[in-house]
Amino acid sequence: MCVTPTFDSETVRRLRQSPGARYFVASLAALAIDYVITLALYYFAHLDLSVSAAIAFLAVGAVFYLVHEFWTFRQESSRFSTRRMAANMGVLLLSGAVRVAVIAALEWVRPP
């Protein structure tokens, strides 16, 4: 027997207004898009896996800064901030470097 959850309109409205729910949805979308871009660059552009991962990670990170700024955590005062974008890119570069290093190490241990 399969149980399908049902949501009334009030529950759906509260979920749409919840920054936590929007963050979860945006994060899942970013993960999926990152994965698809990485594999597309690897298989179709014939780039190294670590290079593909780096390009996808930085591109998705930059775009999702805007998604979070104007949708996930939107406020009346939401606007593009060069300072927040620079801080976001700094964190992305650091975490992206760690990610690419791990992928490169795994490729060295066992080529794809």
Rosetta constraint file for C-alpha pairs under 8 A:
AtomPair CA 7 CA 11 HARMONIC 5.89 0.50
AtomPair CA 7 CA 12 HARMONIC 6.40 0.50
AtomPair CA 8 CA 12 HARMONIC 6.46 0.50
AtomPair CA 9 CA 13 HARMONIC 6.07 0.50
AtomPair CA 10 CA 14 HARMONIC 6.19 0.50
AtomPair CA 11 CA 15 HARMONIC 6.20 0.50
AtomPair CA 12 CA 16 HARMONIC 6.22 0.50
AtomPair CA 13 CA 17 HARMONIC 6.29 0.50
AtomPair CA 14 CA 18 HARMONIC 6.10 0.50
AtomPair CA 15 CA 21 HARMONIC 5.90 0.50
AtomPair CA 15 CA 22 HARMONIC 7.70 0.50
AtomPair CA 16 CA 21 HARMONIC 7.04 0.50
AtomPair CA 16 CA 22 HARMONIC 6.76 0.50
AtomPair CA 17 CA 21 HARMONIC 7.99 0.50
AtomPair CA 17 CA 22 HARMONIC 7.79 0.50
AtomPair CA 18 CA 22 HARMONIC 6.28 0.50
AtomPair CA 19 CA 23 HARMONIC 5.91 0.50
AtomPair CA 19 CA 72 HARMONIC 5.56 0.50
AtomPair CA 19 CA 73 HARMONIC 5.82 0.50
AtomPair CA 20 CA 24 HARMONIC 6.20 0.50
AtomPair CA 20 CA 72 HARMONIC 7.97 0.50
AtomPair CA 21 CA 25 HARMONIC 6.28 0.50
AtomPair CA 22 CA 26 HARMONIC 6.01 0.50
AtomPair CA 22 CA 71 HARMONIC 7.70 0.50
AtomPair CA 22 CA 72 HARMONIC 5.17 0.50
AtomPair CA 23 CA 27 HARMONIC 5.93 0.50
AtomPair CA 23 CA 68 HARMONIC 7.42 0.50
AtomPair CA 23 CA 72 HARMONIC 5.56 0.50
AtomPair CA 24 CA 28 HARMONIC 6.21 0.50
AtomPair CA 25 CA 29 HARMONIC 6.19 0.50
AtomPair CA 26 CA 30 HARMONIC 6.06 0.50
AtomPair CA 26 CA 64 HARMONIC 7.73 0.50
AtomPair CA 26 CA 67 HARMONIC 7.56 0.50
AtomPair CA 26 CA 68 HARMONIC 7.70 0.50
AtomPair CA 26 CA 72 HARMONIC 7.36 0.50
AtomPair CA 27 CA 31 HARMONIC 6.12 0.50
AtomPair CA 28 CA 32 HARMONIC 6.22 0.50
AtomPair CA 29 CA 33 HARMONIC 6.07 0.50
AtomPair CA 30 CA 34 HARMONIC 5.89 0.50
AtomPair CA 30 CA 60 HARMONIC 6.41 0.50
AtomPair CA 30 CA 61 HARMONIC 7.88 0.50
AtomPair CA 30 CA 64 HARMONIC 7.03 0.50
AtomPair CA 31 CA 35 HARMONIC 6.17 0.50
AtomPair CA 32 CA 36 HARMONIC 6.22 0.50
AtomPair CA 33 CA 37 HARMONIC 6.08 0.50
AtomPair CA 33 CA 60 HARMONIC 7.29 0.50
AtomPair CA 34 CA 38 HARMONIC 6.04 0.50
AtomPair CA 34 CA 53 HARMONIC 7.79 0.50
AtomPair CA 34 CA 56 HARMONIC 5.39 0.50
AtomPair CA 34 CA 57 HARMONIC 6.05 0.50
AtomPair CA 34 CA 60 HARMONIC 6.14 0.50
AtomPair CA 35 CA 39 HARMONIC 6.23 0.50
AtomPair CA 35 CA 56 HARMONIC 7.76 0.50
AtomPair CA 36 CA 40 HARMONIC 6.00 0.50
AtomPair CA 37 CA 41 HARMONIC 6.07 0.50
AtomPair CA 37 CA 52 HARMONIC 7.65 0.50
AtomPair CA 37 CA 56 HARMONIC 5.62 0.50
AtomPair CA 38 CA 42 HARMONIC 6.14 0.50
AtomPair CA 38 CA 49 HARMONIC 7.36 0.50
AtomPair CA 38 CA 52 HARMONIC 4.93 0.50
AtomPair CA 38 CA 53 HARMONIC 5.03 0.50
AtomPair CA 38 CA 55 HARMONIC 7.61 0.50
AtomPair CA 38 CA 56 HARMONIC 5.51 0.50
AtomPair CA 39 CA 43 HARMONIC 5.92 0.50
AtomPair CA 39 CA 49 HARMONIC 7.94 0.50
AtomPair CA 39 CA 52 HARMONIC 7.37 0.50
AtomPair CA 40 CA 44 HARMONIC 5.45 0.50
AtomPair CA 40 CA 45 HARMONIC 7.07 0.50
AtomPair CA 41 CA 45 HARMONIC 4.78 0.50
AtomPair CA 41 CA 46 HARMONIC 6.39 0.50
AtomPair CA 41 CA 47 HARMONIC 6.04 0.50
AtomPair CA 41 CA 52 HARMONIC 5.42 0.50
AtomPair CA 42 CA 46 HARMONIC 4.95 0.50
AtomPair CA 42 CA 47 HARMONIC 4.94 0.50
AtomPair CA 42 CA 48 HARMONIC 6.16 0.50
AtomPair CA 42 CA 49 HARMONIC 5.61 0.50
AtomPair CA 42 CA 52 HARMONIC 5.77 0.50
AtomPair CA 43 CA 47 HARMONIC 7.55 0.50
AtomPair CA 47 CA 51 HARMONIC 6.35 0.50
AtomPair CA 47 CA 52 HARMONIC 5.99 0.50
AtomPair CA 48 CA 52 HARMONIC 6.12 0.50
AtomPair CA 49 CA 53 HARMONIC 6.05 0.50
AtomPair CA 49 CA 103 HARMONIC 7.52 0.50
AtomPair CA 49 CA 104 HARMONIC 7.87 0.50
AtomPair CA 50 CA 54 HARMONIC 6.15 0.50
AtomPair CA 50 CA 100 HARMONIC 5.26 0.50
AtomPair CA 50 CA 101 HARMONIC 7.74 0.50
AtomPair CA 50 CA 103 HARMONIC 5.71 0.50
AtomPair CA 50 CA 104 HARMONIC 5.71 0.50
AtomPair CA 51 CA 55 HARMONIC 6.23 0.50
AtomPair CA 51 CA 100 HARMONIC 7.48 0.50
AtomPair CA 52 CA 56 HARMONIC 6.15 0.50
AtomPair CA 53 CA 57 HARMONIC 5.87 0.50
AtomPair CA 53 CA 100 HARMONIC 6.76 0.50
AtomPair CA 54 CA 58 HARMONIC 6.18 0.50
AtomPair CA 54 CA 96 HARMONIC 6.32 0.50
AtomPair CA 54 CA 97 HARMONIC 7.76 0.50
AtomPair CA 54 CA 99 HARMONIC 7.89 0.50
AtomPair CA 54 CA 100 HARMONIC 6.15 0.50
AtomPair CA 55 CA 59 HARMONIC 6.09 0.50
AtomPair CA 56 CA 60 HARMONIC 5.92 0.50
AtomPair CA 57 CA 61 HARMONIC 5.89 0.50
AtomPair CA 57 CA 92 HARMONIC 7.92 0.50
AtomPair CA 57 CA 96 HARMONIC 6.64 0.50
AtomPair CA 58 CA 62 HARMONIC 6.10 0.50
AtomPair CA 58 CA 89 HARMONIC 7.99 0.50
AtomPair CA 58 CA 92 HARMONIC 6.66 0.50
AtomPair CA 58 CA 93 HARMONIC 7.43 0.50
AtomPair CA 58 CA 96 HARMONIC 7.24 0.50
AtomPair CA 59 CA 63 HARMONIC 6.33 0.50
AtomPair CA 60 CA 64 HARMONIC 5.92 0.50
AtomPair CA 61 CA 65 HARMONIC 6.19 0.50
AtomPair CA 61 CA 89 HARMONIC 7.68 0.50
AtomPair CA 61 CA 92 HARMONIC 6.70 0.50
AtomPair CA 62 CA 66 HARMONIC 7.11 0.50
AtomPair CA 62 CA 85 HARMONIC 7.87 0.50
AtomPair CA 62 CA 88 HARMONIC 7.90 0.50
AtomPair CA 62 CA 89 HARMONIC 6.98 0.50
AtomPair CA 63 CA 67 HARMONIC 6.58 0.50
AtomPair CA 64 CA 68 HARMONIC 5.99 0.50
AtomPair CA 65 CA 69 HARMONIC 6.08 0.50
AtomPair CA 65 CA 85 HARMONIC 7.00 0.50
AtomPair CA 65 CA 88 HARMONIC 7.14 0.50
AtomPair CA 66 CA 70 HARMONIC 6.01 0.50
AtomPair CA 66 CA 71 HARMONIC 8.00 0.50
AtomPair CA 66 CA 80 HARMONIC 7.68 0.50
AtomPair CA 67 CA 71 HARMONIC 5.42 0.50
AtomPair CA 67 CA 72 HARMONIC 6.47 0.50
AtomPair CA 68 CA 72 HARMONIC 4.41 0.50
AtomPair CA 68 CA 73 HARMONIC 5.69 0.50
AtomPair CA 68 CA 74 HARMONIC 7.41 0.50
AtomPair CA 69 CA 73 HARMONIC 5.79 0.50
AtomPair CA 69 CA 74 HARMONIC 5.98 0.50
AtomPair CA 69 CA 78 HARMONIC 6.53 0.50
AtomPair CA 69 CA 79 HARMONIC 7.30 0.50
AtomPair CA 69 CA 80 HARMONIC 7.42 0.50
AtomPair CA 70 CA 74 HARMONIC 4.86 0.50
AtomPair CA 70 CA 75 HARMONIC 7.74 0.50
AtomPair CA 70 CA 78 HARMONIC 6.22 0.50
AtomPair CA 70 CA 79 HARMONIC 7.35 0.50
AtomPair CA 74 CA 78 HARMONIC 5.82 0.50
AtomPair CA 80 CA 85 HARMONIC 7.89 0.50
AtomPair CA 81 CA 85 HARMONIC 6.05 0.50
AtomPair CA 82 CA 86 HARMONIC 5.98 0.50
AtomPair CA 83 CA 87 HARMONIC 6.20 0.50
AtomPair CA 84 CA 88 HARMONIC 5.96 0.50
AtomPair CA 85 CA 89 HARMONIC 6.06 0.50
AtomPair CA 86 CA 90 HARMONIC 6.12 0.50
AtomPair CA 87 CA 91 HARMONIC 6.39 0.50
AtomPair CA 88 CA 92 HARMONIC 6.12 0.50
AtomPair CA 89 CA 93 HARMONIC 5.98 0.50
AtomPair CA 90 CA 94 HARMONIC 6.34 0.50
AtomPair CA 91 CA 95 HARMONIC 6.10 0.50
AtomPair CA 92 CA 96 HARMONIC 5.55 0.50
AtomPair CA 93 CA 97 HARMONIC 5.95 0.50
AtomPair CA 94 CA 98 HARMONIC 6.52 0.50
AtomPair CA 95 CA 99 HARMONIC 6.17 0.50
AtomPair CA 96 CA 100 HARMONIC 6.05 0.50
AtomPair CA 97 CA 101 HARMONIC 6.04 0.50
AtomPair CA 98 CA 102 HARMONIC 6.21 0.50
AtomPair CA 99 CA 103 HARMONIC 6.27 0.50
AtomPair CA 100 CA 104 HARMONIC 5.97 0.50
AtomPair CA 101 CA 105 HARMONIC 6.06 0.50
AtomPair CA 102 CA 106 HARMONIC 6.16 0.50
AtomPair CA 103 CA 107 HARMONIC 6.09 0.50
AtomPair CA 104 CA 108 HARMONIC 6.13 0.50
AtomPair CA 105 CA 109 HARMONIC 6.27 0.50
AtomPair CA 106 CA 110 HARMONIC 6.02 0.50
AtomPair CA 106 CA 111 HARMONIC 7.52 0.50
AtomPair CA 107 CA 111 HARMONIC 4.55 0.50
AtomPair CA 107 CA 112 HARMONIC 6.31 0.50
